Amino acid sequence: MEKDEKTGEKAPPMILLDKVGKFYGNFRVLSECSTQVAKGEVVVVCGPSGSGKSTLIKCVNGLEPFQEGEILVNGVSVGAASTDLPKLRSHVGMVFQNFELFPHMTILENLTIAQTKVIKRDKAEAEQRAAELLHRVGLHIHATRYPGQLSGGQQQRVAIARALAMDPICMLFDEPTSALDPEMISEVLDVMTELAQDGMTMMCVTHEMGFAKRVAHRVAFIDQGQIVEDVSKDEFFDHPRSERAAQFLSRILHH
Amino acid sequence: MNYNWNWGIFLEASPDGTGSYLYTLFLGTRWTIAVSLTAWVAALVMGGVVGTLTTLPRRGWAMLGDAYIEFFRNIPLLVQMFLWFFVVPEIVPEVIGTWMKQTPNSSFWTAVVALAFFTSTRVAVQFRAGILSQARGQMMAAQALGMNMTQSYCYVILPMAFRIILPPLTSEFMNILKNSSVAMAVGLMELTAQTRAMQEFSFQVFEAFTVSTIIYIVINMVIVFGMRRLERWLAVPGFSIDRASEADLRGGA
């Protein structure tokens, strides 16, 4: 809440979704989804499986096309034909459910490849940045190993470091802990929490309600392709307005 | 069966005047290797490009790739050899046709072209399979980092696709060596043609084909050995093909 007031309403949002709608063929997956993420804000997107939350977050950096509405990232329209999507994506970090590290590259190469090829940093600079970030996620000793030799939790921390290596203006997380063994979830959440506390703008699709309570400023609840609730964290957990959200919370918090 | 075995025949002079029969088989082997290797390199490049095209999100490219594959794999290799050798030079503009006919070693180049097109379709299908076997997530991860389509393919998708399809590519490499024998139909004096010639001149059919059989087997064993070395060299530590587990493919290693 404090941070909400600090950022205020005058600053333009980092991510703005305005009545986004999406179809797979004739099947509607998203309808009139509107929300925004201010600079430095952490928004958790949650909802039952199949509700469209992963699809929604992939629309934000244009990995999934959408047919209706508009998405602006730092003022740039994601859906516009004239937008240089690779350029836009290069400063929007994304972390996937299944890590998606490049298996044939060492951890260090995973962190440097986009730095050198996409934003044309020289190799020494890229490696230095990579080393810093691997230190930050506590995996510098694994720099020369391959993704297949690391645990799931370690791979996901590398994936976060890989996204951070591009010095993103915001980060998107698509169920970053869903594919992890329970004992590895916390090591990933710790990295994310630290990131949030450092003021990173984050949009996280996650079921980790503990994480949401700890670091989120706002929670958006999606059901059947619609954002049915988009409120401050406290409001969401203490007084969910919609029946569906209340039901969801009671299930997820009590199992 | 009244057959006079004569293993000494290989040391006798062949009537074409180049030397002993053994030497003519050696010359044939050289052509076989030359035509197979040249066609293989071309087939790999062409197959890699066409296979990649078929996986692109642009429908036009994908259709072009599919058309190429269906065209060149549905015509028998022998017919393709004849088409390139007898038909194509007649239907292209005369200058080019004459050049094709008069170019030195035209049967060699015809064989290379026909084998390359034919084999490239099979290589293309394997490349496509190798690309599609990777989760869509790899492509998304590359793009999420700001890579464009070309970069995503070059740095992320293709290096893994190539590793995944190495075992079936070994079979294609061996196939191209065996298929190179069809080149005798357009007059290339490769190993099979030289063996036939030896049989006709000397009547020692068993000796001739025994030796050429052994030569084919030995060359293919060299290919298998070489490709295994390559597989081991390119192996990714800690990686197994989860979607079609490597261990399963090899019968539980």
HADDOCK unambig.tbl for C-alpha pairs under 7 A between the chains (distance, minus, plus):
assign (segid A and resid 63 and name CA) (segid B and resid 140 and name CA) 6.63 0.50 0.50
assign (segid A and resid 86 and name CA) (segid B and resid 143 and name CA) 6.75 0.50 0.50
assign (segid A and resid 86 and name CA) (segid B and resid 146 and name CA) 4.18 0.50 0.50
assign (segid A and resid 86 and name CA) (segid B and resid 147 and name CA) 5.85 0.50 0.50
assign (segid A and resid 86 and name CA) (segid B and resid 148 and name CA) 5.79 0.50 0.50
assign (segid A and resid 87 and name CA) (segid B and resid 146 and name CA) 5.81 0.50 0.50
assign (segid A and resid 89 and name CA) (segid B and resid 144 and name CA) 5.44 0.50 0.50
assign (segid A and resid 89 and name CA) (segid B and resid 145 and name CA) 6.09 0.50 0.50
assign (segid A and resid 89 and name CA) (segid B and resid 146 and name CA) 4.83 0.50 0.50
assign (segid A and resid 90 and name CA) (segid B and resid 144 and name CA) 6.85 0.50 0.50
assign (segid A and resid 90 and name CA) (segid B and resid 145 and name CA) 5.08 0.50 0.50
assign (segid A and resid 90 and name CA) (segid B and resid 146 and name CA) 3.98 0.50 0.50
assign (segid A and resid 94 and name CA) (segid B and resid 144 and name CA) 6.27 0.50 0.50
assign (segid A and resid 100 and name CA) (segid B and resid 137 and name CA) 6.17 0.50 0.50
assign (segid A and resid 100 and name CA) (segid B and resid 138 and name CA) 5.62 0.50 0.50
assign (segid A and resid 100 and name CA) (segid B and resid 141 and name CA) 6.10 0.50 0.50
assign (segid A and resid 102 and name CA) (segid B and resid 156 and name CA) 6.57 0.50 0.50
assign (segid A and resid 103 and name CA) (segid B and resid 239 and name CA) 6.70 0.50 0.50
assign (segid A and resid 104 and name CA) (segid B and resid 160 and name CA) 6.74 0.50 0.50
assign (segid A and resid 104 and name CA) (segid B and resid 236 and name CA) 5.58 0.50 0.50
assign (segid A and resid 114 and name CA) (segid B and resid 145 and name CA) 6.22 0.50 0.50
assign (segid A and resid 118 and name CA) (segid B and resid 146 and name CA) 6.31 0.50 0.50
assign (segid A and resid 118 and name CA) (segid B and resid 147 and name CA) 6.10 0.50 0.50
assign (segid A and resid 146 and name CA) (segid B and resid 237 and name CA) 6.20 0.50 0.50
assign (segid A and resid 146 and name CA) (segid B and resid 238 and name CA) 6.77 0.50 0.50
assign (segid A and resid 148 and name CA) (segid B and resid 237 and name CA) 6.67 0.50 0.50
assign (segid A and resid 148 and name CA) (segid B and resid 238 and name CA) 4.09 0.50 0.50
assign (segid A and resid 148 and name CA) (segid B and resid 239 and name CA) 5.00 0.50 0.50
assign (segid A and resid 149 and name CA) (segid B and resid 237 and name CA) 6.92 0.50 0.50
assign (segid A and resid 149 and name CA) (segid B and resid 238 and name CA) 4.82 0.50 0.50
